[in-house]
């Protein structure tokens, strides 16, 4: 409220929650399955190297399908449930839904990092991603003064963090 209007914050938060609820459900389940699977493959690096790209492909495809489905049905769903109260969140939902599959991919990277004992690496990259995401959200909200620009800033920060994480996790 000190820096941004309650309307901007509420609209962005609503859009974020709509996309992230499904995303978190998928990401956490992927992590729970892949971490022990990757840990069992840790002694067979060829198998692990083959499994990670396949897992990334499947998870990003499922994540894209889920998040883009949310984007596709958001407007009719919003009209049916909230009668236009959250229509201003539509653009932010679209932006977050397009960016979210990269976050789904990060769950595979996290499972790989945990299975191979790279805890500090995961923690450092996660901290950097969090800072970049929050900074991006604040900058986007400040520059555009809309939930959509806040979402765009968040997406840029989050995608940058995902790319950084991939750069550290995948070469190993």
Biotite code that builds the C-alpha atoms (Angstrom):
import biotite.structure as struc

atoms = struc.array([
    struc.Atom([0.000, 0.000, 0.000], chain_id="A", res_id=1, res_name="UNK", atom_name="CA", element="C"),
    struc.Atom([2.924, 2.367, 0.580], chain_id="A", res_id=2, res_name="UNK", atom_name="CA", element="C"),
    struc.Atom([4.365, 1.977, -2.916], chain_id="A", res_id=3, res_name="UNK", atom_name="CA", element="C"),
    struc.Atom([1.522, 0.494, -4.976], chain_id="A", res_id=4, res_name="UNK", atom_name="CA", element="C"),
    struc.Atom([-2.246, 0.709, -4.946], chain_id="A", res_id=5, res_name="UNK", atom_name="CA", element="C"),
    struc.Atom([-4.253, -2.003, -3.251], chain_id="A", res_id=6, res_name="UNK", atom_name="CA", element="C"),
    struc.Atom([-5.960, -2.631, -6.596], chain_id="A", res_id=7, res_name="UNK", atom_name="CA", element="C"),
    struc.Atom([-2.642, -3.358, -8.344], chain_id="A", res_id=8, res_name="UNK", atom_name="CA", element="C"),
    struc.Atom([-1.379, -5.588, -5.532], chain_id="A", res_id=9, res_name="UNK", atom_name="CA", element="C"),
    struc.Atom([-4.682, -7.467, -5.201], chain_id="A", res_id=10, res_name="UNK", atom_name="CA", element="C"),
    struc.Atom([-5.063, -8.003, -8.932], chain_id="A", res_id=11, res_name="UNK", atom_name="CA", element="C"),
    struc.Atom([-1.497, -9.237, -9.322], chain_id="A", res_id=12, res_name="UNK", atom_name="CA", element="C"),
    struc.Atom([-1.791, -11.492, -6.261], chain_id="A", res_id=13, res_name="UNK", atom_name="CA", element="C"),
    struc.Atom([-5.032, -12.992, -7.573], chain_id="A", res_id=14, res_name="UNK", atom_name="CA", element="C"),
    struc.Atom([-3.482, -13.728, -10.994], chain_id="A", res_id=15, res_name="UNK", atom_name="CA", element="C"),
    struc.Atom([-0.364, -15.159, -9.371], chain_id="A", res_id=16, res_name="UNK", atom_name="CA", element="C"),
    struc.Atom([-2.376, -17.472, -7.120], chain_id="A", res_id=17, res_name="UNK", atom_name="CA", element="C"),
    struc.Atom([-4.540, -18.739, -9.992], chain_id="A", res_id=18, res_name="UNK", atom_name="CA", element="C"),
    struc.Atom([-1.489, -19.840, -11.981], chain_id="A", res_id=19, res_name="UNK", atom_name="CA", element="C"),
    struc.Atom([0.772, -20.909, -9.114], chain_id="A", res_id=20, res_name="UNK", atom_name="CA", element="C"),
    struc.Atom([-1.736, -23.154, -7.332], chain_id="A", res_id=21, res_name="UNK", atom_name="CA", element="C"),
    struc.Atom([-1.785, -25.652, -10.160], chain_id="A", res_id=22, res_name="UNK", atom_name="CA", element="C"),
    struc.Atom([1.917, -25.087, -10.795], chain_id="A", res_id=23, res_name="UNK", atom_name="CA", element="C"),
    struc.Atom([2.926, -25.823, -7.233], chain_id="A", res_id=24, res_name="UNK", atom_name="CA", element="C"),
    struc.Atom([0.838, -28.974, -7.167], chain_id="A", res_id=25, res_name="UNK", atom_name="CA", element="C"),
    struc.Atom([2.541, -30.251, -10.307], chain_id="A", res_id=26, res_name="UNK", atom_name="CA", element="C"),
    struc.Atom([6.074, -29.132, -9.360], chain_id="A", res_id=27, res_name="UNK", atom_name="CA", element="C"),
    struc.Atom([5.992, -30.594, -5.869], chain_id="A", res_id=28, res_name="UNK", atom_name="CA", element="C"),
    struc.Atom([4.710, -33.936, -7.121], chain_id="A", res_id=29, res_name="UNK", atom_name="CA", element="C"),
    struc.Atom([7.345, -34.049, -9.859], chain_id="A", res_id=30, res_name="UNK", atom_name="CA", element="C"),
    struc.Atom([10.049, -33.341, -7.293], chain_id="A", res_id=31, res_name="UNK", atom_name="CA", element="C"),
    struc.Atom([8.756, -36.028, -4.910], chain_id="A", res_id=32, res_name="UNK", atom_name="CA", element="C"),
    struc.Atom([8.895, -38.646, -7.677], chain_id="A", res_id=33, res_name="UNK", atom_name="CA", element="C"),
    struc.Atom([12.100, -37.616, -9.428], chain_id="A", res_id=34, res_name="UNK", atom_name="CA", element="C"),
    struc.Atom([14.415, -36.962, -6.460], chain_id="A", res_id=35, res_name="UNK", atom_name="CA", element="C"),
    struc.Atom([14.494, -40.592, -5.259], chain_id="A", res_id=36, res_name="UNK", atom_name="CA", element="C"),
    struc.Atom([14.552, -41.868, -8.856], chain_id="A", res_id=37, res_name="UNK", atom_name="CA", element="C"),
    struc.Atom([17.544, -39.705, -9.709], chain_id="A", res_id=38, res_name="UNK", atom_name="CA", element="C"),
    struc.Atom([19.244, -40.692, -6.439], chain_id="A", res_id=39, res_name="UNK", atom_name="CA", element="C"),
    struc.Atom([19.000, -44.375, -7.423], chain_id="A", res_id=40, res_name="UNK", atom_name="CA", element="C"),
    struc.Atom([20.580, -43.508, -10.796], chain_id="A", res_id=41, res_name="UNK", atom_name="CA", element="C"),
    struc.Atom([23.373, -41.477, -9.204], chain_id="A", res_id=42, res_name="UNK", atom_name="CA", element="C"),
    struc.Atom([25.864, -44.337, -9.573], chain_id="A", res_id=43, res_name="UNK", atom_name="CA", element="C"),
    struc.Atom([25.031, -44.762, -13.273], chain_id="A", res_id=44, res_name="UNK", atom_name="CA", element="C"),
    struc.Atom([25.774, -41.346, -14.794], chain_id="A", res_id=45, res_name="UNK", atom_name="CA", element="C"),
    struc.Atom([24.906, -42.431, -18.346], chain_id="A", res_id=46, res_name="UNK", atom_name="CA", element="C"),
    struc.Atom([21.420, -43.386, -17.216], chain_id="A", res_id=47, res_name="UNK", atom_name="CA", element="C"),
    struc.Atom([21.053, -40.177, -15.221], chain_id="A", res_id=48, res_name="UNK", atom_name="CA", element="C"),
    struc.Atom([22.254, -38.066, -18.157], chain_id="A", res_id=49, res_name="UNK", atom_name="CA", element="C"),
    struc.Atom([19.663, -39.733, -20.378], chain_id="A", res_id=50, res_name="UNK", atom_name="CA", element="C"),
    struc.Atom([16.846, -39.448, -17.828], chain_id="A", res_id=51, res_name="UNK", atom_name="CA", element="C"),
    struc.Atom([17.160, -35.727, -17.027], chain_id="A", res_id=52, res_name="UNK", atom_name="CA", element="C"),
    struc.Atom([16.414, -34.348, -20.535], chain_id="A", res_id=53, res_name="UNK", atom_name="CA", element="C"),
    struc.Atom([13.506, -36.778, -20.918], chain_id="A", res_id=54, res_name="UNK", atom_name="CA", element="C"),
    struc.Atom([12.106, -35.707, -17.558], chain_id="A", res_id=55, res_name="UNK", atom_name="CA", element="C"),
    struc.Atom([12.550, -32.034, -18.455], chain_id="A", res_id=56, res_name="UNK", atom_name="CA", element="C"),
    struc.Atom([10.737, -32.523, -21.761], chain_id="A", res_id=57, res_name="UNK", atom_name="CA", element="C"),
    struc.Atom([7.793, -34.315, -20.186], chain_id="A", res_id=58, res_name="UNK", atom_name="CA", element="C"),
    struc.Atom([7.457, -31.928, -17.249], chain_id="A", res_id=59, res_name="UNK", atom_name="CA", element="C"),
    struc.Atom([7.676, -28.786, -19.381], chain_id="A", res_id=60, res_name="UNK", atom_name="CA", element="C"),
    struc.Atom([5.136, -30.243, -21.833], chain_id="A", res_id=61, res_name="UNK", atom_name="CA", element="C"),
    struc.Atom([2.722, -31.109, -19.025], chain_id="A", res_id=62, res_name="UNK", atom_name="CA", element="C"),
    struc.Atom([3.370, -27.743, -17.348], chain_id="A", res_id=63, res_name="UNK", atom_name="CA", element="C"),
    struc.Atom([2.749, -25.880, -20.594], chain_id="A", res_id=64, res_name="UNK", atom_name="CA", element="C"),
    struc.Atom([-0.451, -27.812, -21.214], chain_id="A", res_id=65, res_name="UNK", atom_name="CA", element="C"),
    struc.Atom([-1.723, -27.122, -17.702], chain_id="A", res_id=66, res_name="UNK", atom_name="CA", element="C"),
    struc.Atom([-0.783, -23.448, -17.549], chain_id="A", res_id=67, res_name="UNK", atom_name="CA", element="C"),
    struc.Atom([-1.919, -22.620, -21.068], chain_id="A", res_id=68, res_name="UNK", atom_name="CA", element="C"),
    struc.Atom([-5.205, -24.375, -20.302], chain_id="A", res_id=69, res_name="UNK", atom_name="CA", element="C"),
    struc.Atom([-5.640, -22.020, -17.371], chain_id="A", res_id=70, res_name="UNK", atom_name="CA", element="C"),
    struc.Atom([-4.991, -19.089, -19.699], chain_id="A", res_id=71, res_name="UNK", atom_name="CA", element="C"),
    struc.Atom([-7.479, -20.428, -22.234], chain_id="A", res_id=72, res_name="UNK", atom_name="CA", element="C"),
    struc.Atom([-10.337, -20.827, -19.761], chain_id="A", res_id=73, res_name="UNK", atom_name="CA", element="C"),
    struc.Atom([-9.586, -17.908, -17.446], chain_id="A", res_id=74, res_name="UNK", atom_name="CA", element="C"),
    struc.Atom([-11.984, -15.339, -18.929], chain_id="A", res_id=75, res_name="UNK", atom_name="CA", element="C"),
    struc.Atom([-15.091, -17.571, -19.101], chain_id="A", res_id=76, res_name="UNK", atom_name="CA", element="C"),
    struc.Atom([-14.258, -19.027, -15.692], chain_id="A", res_id=77, res_name="UNK", atom_name="CA", element="C"),
    struc.Atom([-13.816, -15.546, -14.217], chain_id="A", res_id=78, res_name="UNK", atom_name="CA", element="C"),
    struc.Atom([-17.156, -14.394, -15.656], chain_id="A", res_id=79, res_name="UNK", atom_name="CA", element="C"),
    struc.Atom([-18.937, -17.495, -14.330], chain_id="A", res_id=80, res_name="UNK", atom_name="CA", element="C"),
    struc.Atom([-17.430, -17.421, -10.834], chain_id="A", res_id=81, res_name="UNK", atom_name="CA", element="C"),
    struc.Atom([-16.681, -13.773, -10.087], chain_id="A", res_id=82, res_name="UNK", atom_name="CA", element="C"),
    struc.Atom([-18.869, -11.870, -12.589], chain_id="A", res_id=83, res_name="UNK", atom_name="CA", element="C"),
    struc.Atom([-16.127, -9.527, -13.776], chain_id="A", res_id=84, res_name="UNK", atom_name="CA", element="C"),
    struc.Atom([-14.612, -8.711, -10.366], chain_id="A", res_id=85, res_name="UNK", atom_name="CA", element="C"),
    struc.Atom([-11.205, -10.127, -11.420], chain_id="A", res_id=86, res_name="UNK", atom_name="CA", element="C"),
    struc.Atom([-11.327, -9.384, -15.145], chain_id="A", res_id=87, res_name="UNK", atom_name="CA", element="C"),
    struc.Atom([-8.404, -6.968, -14.723], chain_id="A", res_id=88, res_name="UNK", atom_name="CA", element="C"),
    struc.Atom([-6.222, -9.957, -13.805], chain_id="A", res_id=89, res_name="UNK", atom_name="CA", element="C"),
    struc.Atom([-6.602, -11.596, -17.240], chain_id="A", res_id=90, res_name="UNK", atom_name="CA", element="C"),
    struc.Atom([-3.437, -10.177, -18.829], chain_id="A", res_id=91, res_name="UNK", atom_name="CA", element="C"),
    struc.Atom([-1.363, -11.026, -15.764], chain_id="A", res_id=92, res_name="UNK", atom_name="CA", element="C"),
    struc.Atom([-2.756, -14.586, -15.824], chain_id="A", res_id=93, res_name="UNK", atom_name="CA", element="C"),
    struc.Atom([-1.770, -14.927, -19.483], chain_id="A", res_id=94, res_name="UNK", atom_name="CA", element="C"),
    struc.Atom([1.771, -13.700, -18.866], chain_id="A", res_id=95, res_name="UNK", atom_name="CA", element="C"),
    struc.Atom([2.285, -15.905, -15.816], chain_id="A", res_id=96, res_name="UNK", atom_name="CA", element="C"),
    struc.Atom([0.782, -18.927, -17.597], chain_id="A", res_id=97, res_name="UNK", atom_name="CA", element="C"),
    struc.Atom([3.222, -18.560, -20.488], chain_id="A", res_id=98, res_name="UNK", atom_name="CA", element="C"),
    struc.Atom([6.208, -18.210, -18.155], chain_id="A", res_id=99, res_name="UNK", atom_name="CA", element="C"),
    struc.Atom([5.245, -20.953, -15.723], chain_id="A", res_id=100, res_name="UNK", atom_name="CA", element="C"),
    struc.Atom([6.437, -24.052, -17.663], chain_id="A", res_id=101, res_name="UNK", atom_name="CA", element="C"),
    struc.Atom([10.031, -22.955, -16.987], chain_id="A", res_id=102, res_name="UNK", atom_name="CA", element="C"),
    struc.Atom([9.239, -23.083, -13.281], chain_id="A", res_id=103, res_name="UNK", atom_name="CA", element="C"),
    struc.Atom([7.960, -26.622, -13.779], chain_id="A", res_id=104, res_name="UNK", atom_name="CA", element="C"),
    struc.Atom([11.298, -27.490, -15.344], chain_id="A", res_id=105, res_name="UNK", atom_name="CA", element="C"),
    struc.Atom([13.086, -26.129, -12.300], chain_id="A", res_id=106, res_name="UNK", atom_name="CA", element="C"),
    struc.Atom([11.455, -28.902, -10.229], chain_id="A", res_id=107, res_name="UNK", atom_name="CA", element="C"),
    struc.Atom([13.398, -31.410, -12.345], chain_id="A", res_id=108, res_name="UNK", atom_name="CA", element="C"),
    struc.Atom([16.616, -29.452, -11.774], chain_id="A", res_id=109, res_name="UNK", atom_name="CA", element="C"),
    struc.Atom([15.925, -29.319, -8.038], chain_id="A", res_id=110, res_name="UNK", atom_name="CA", element="C"),
    struc.Atom([15.417, -33.093, -7.962], chain_id="A", res_id=111, res_name="UNK", atom_name="CA", element="C"),
    struc.Atom([18.706, -33.539, -9.841], chain_id="A", res_id=112, res_name="UNK", atom_name="CA", element="C"),
    struc.Atom([20.574, -31.207, -7.487], chain_id="A", res_id=113, res_name="UNK", atom_name="CA", element="C"),
    struc.Atom([19.174, -32.916, -4.386], chain_id="A", res_id=114, res_name="UNK", atom_name="CA", element="C"),
    struc.Atom([19.873, -36.407, -5.750], chain_id="A", res_id=115, res_name="UNK", atom_name="CA", element="C"),
    struc.Atom([23.477, -35.533, -6.578], chain_id="A", res_id=116, res_name="UNK", atom_name="CA", element="C"),
    struc.Atom([24.176, -33.707, -3.316], chain_id="A", res_id=117, res_name="UNK", atom_name="CA", element="C"),
    struc.Atom([24.423, -30.172, -4.710], chain_id="A", res_id=118, res_name="UNK", atom_name="CA", element="C"),
    struc.Atom([22.468, -28.611, -1.849], chain_id="A", res_id=119, res_name="UNK", atom_name="CA", element="C"),
    struc.Atom([24.433, -25.375, -1.603], chain_id="A", res_id=120, res_name="UNK", atom_name="CA", element="C"),
    struc.Atom([24.177, -24.861, -5.364], chain_id="A", res_id=121, res_name="UNK", atom_name="CA", element="C"),
    struc.Atom([20.408, -25.331, -5.233], chain_id="A", res_id=122, res_name="UNK", atom_name="CA", element="C"),
    struc.Atom([20.093, -22.981, -2.262], chain_id="A", res_id=123, res_name="UNK", atom_name="CA", element="C"),
    struc.Atom([22.209, -20.279, -3.867], chain_id="A", res_id=124, res_name="UNK", atom_name="CA", element="C"),
    struc.Atom([20.421, -20.405, -7.203], chain_id="A", res_id=125, res_name="UNK", atom_name="CA", element="C"),
    struc.Atom([17.031, -20.471, -5.475], chain_id="A", res_id=126, res_name="UNK", atom_name="CA", element="C"),
    struc.Atom([17.950, -17.386, -3.458], chain_id="A", res_id=127, res_name="UNK", atom_name="CA", element="C"),
    struc.Atom([19.128, -15.556, -6.587], chain_id="A", res_id=128, res_name="UNK", atom_name="CA", element="C"),
    struc.Atom([15.931, -16.551, -8.407], chain_id="A", res_id=129, res_name="UNK", atom_name="CA", element="C"),
    struc.Atom([13.796, -15.326, -5.520], chain_id="A", res_id=130, res_name="UNK", atom_name="CA", element="C"),
    struc.Atom([15.585, -11.977, -5.450], chain_id="A", res_id=131, res_name="UNK", atom_name="CA", element="C"),
    struc.Atom([15.319, -11.639, -9.247], chain_id="A", res_id=132, res_name="UNK", atom_name="CA", element="C"),
    struc.Atom([11.617, -12.546, -9.214], chain_id="A", res_id=133, res_name="UNK", atom_name="CA", element="C"),
    struc.Atom([10.727, -10.105, -6.449], chain_id="A", res_id=134, res_name="UNK", atom_name="CA", element="C"),
    struc.Atom([12.869, -7.350, -7.961], chain_id="A", res_id=135, res_name="UNK", atom_name="CA", element="C"),
    struc.Atom([11.328, -7.992, -11.374], chain_id="A", res_id=136, res_name="UNK", atom_name="CA", element="C"),
    struc.Atom([7.832, -7.818, -9.920], chain_id="A", res_id=137, res_name="UNK", atom_name="CA", element="C"),
    struc.Atom([8.541, -4.552, -8.127], chain_id="A", res_id=138, res_name="UNK", atom_name="CA", element="C"),
    struc.Atom([10.226, -2.985, -11.159], chain_id="A", res_id=139, res_name="UNK", atom_name="CA", element="C"),
    struc.Atom([7.414, -4.128, -13.457], chain_id="A", res_id=140, res_name="UNK", atom_name="CA", element="C"),
    struc.Atom([4.776, -2.761, -11.104], chain_id="A", res_id=141, res_name="UNK", atom_name="CA", element="C"),
    struc.Atom([6.661, 0.512, -10.704], chain_id="A", res_id=142, res_name="UNK", atom_name="CA", element="C"),
    struc.Atom([7.244, 1.051, -14.419], chain_id="A", res_id=143, res_name="UNK", atom_name="CA", element="C"),
    struc.Atom([3.815, 0.056, -15.716], chain_id="A", res_id=144, res_name="UNK", atom_name="CA", element="C"),
    struc.Atom([1.591, 0.446, -12.667], chain_id="A", res_id=145, res_name="UNK", atom_name="CA", element="C"),
    struc.Atom([-0.445, -2.613, -13.737], chain_id="A", res_id=146, res_name="UNK", atom_name="CA", element="C"),
    struc.Atom([-0.733, -6.214, -12.655], chain_id="A", res_id=147, res_name="UNK", atom_name="CA", element="C"),
    struc.Atom([0.326, -7.251, -16.170], chain_id="A", res_id=148, res_name="UNK", atom_name="CA", element="C"),
    struc.Atom([3.625, -5.357, -15.993], chain_id="A", res_id=149, res_name="UNK", atom_name="CA", element="C"),
    struc.Atom([4.226, -6.737, -12.506], chain_id="A", res_id=150, res_name="UNK", atom_name="CA", element="C"),
    struc.Atom([3.647, -10.237, -13.936], chain_id="A", res_id=151, res_name="UNK", atom_name="CA", element="C"),
    struc.Atom([5.988, -9.493, -16.815], chain_id="A", res_id=152, res_name="UNK", atom_name="CA", element="C"),
    struc.Atom([8.694, -8.387, -14.368], chain_id="A", res_id=153, res_name="UNK", atom_name="CA", element="C"),
    struc.Atom([8.156, -11.521, -12.302], chain_id="A", res_id=154, res_name="UNK", atom_name="CA", element="C"),
    struc.Atom([8.345, -13.662, -15.439], chain_id="A", res_id=155, res_name="UNK", atom_name="CA", element="C"),
    struc.Atom([11.617, -12.067, -16.547], chain_id="A", res_id=156, res_name="UNK", atom_name="CA", element="C"),
    struc.Atom([13.143, -12.567, -13.077], chain_id="A", res_id=157, res_name="UNK", atom_name="CA", element="C"),
    struc.Atom([11.860, -16.128, -12.795], chain_id="A", res_id=158, res_name="UNK", atom_name="CA", element="C"),
    struc.Atom([12.966, -17.117, -16.290], chain_id="A", res_id=159, res_name="UNK", atom_name="CA", element="C"),
    struc.Atom([16.402, -15.627, -15.635], chain_id="A", res_id=160, res_name="UNK", atom_name="CA", element="C"),
    struc.Atom([16.662, -17.695, -12.461], chain_id="A", res_id=161, res_name="UNK", atom_name="CA", element="C"),
    struc.Atom([15.527, -20.842, -14.286], chain_id="A", res_id=162, res_name="UNK", atom_name="CA", element="C"),
    struc.Atom([18.162, -20.278, -16.969], chain_id="A", res_id=163, res_name="UNK", atom_name="CA", element="C"),
    struc.Atom([20.828, -19.703, -14.313], chain_id="A", res_id=164, res_name="UNK", atom_name="CA", element="C"),
    struc.Atom([19.786, -22.874, -12.512], chain_id="A", res_id=165, res_name="UNK", atom_name="CA", element="C"),
    struc.Atom([19.911, -24.875, -15.754], chain_id="A", res_id=166, res_name="UNK", atom_name="CA", element="C"),
    struc.Atom([23.367, -23.466, -16.434], chain_id="A", res_id=167, res_name="UNK", atom_name="CA", element="C"),
    struc.Atom([24.627, -24.741, -13.104], chain_id="A", res_id=168, res_name="UNK", atom_name="CA", element="C"),
    struc.Atom([22.689, -28.008, -12.783], chain_id="A", res_id=169, res_name="UNK", atom_name="CA", element="C"),
    struc.Atom([22.791, -29.487, -16.267], chain_id="A", res_id=170, res_name="UNK", atom_name="CA", element="C"),
    struc.Atom([26.515, -29.590, -17.084], chain_id="A", res_id=171, res_name="UNK", atom_name="CA", element="C"),
    struc.Atom([27.077, -31.924, -14.146], chain_id="A", res_id=172, res_name="UNK", atom_name="CA", element="C"),
])
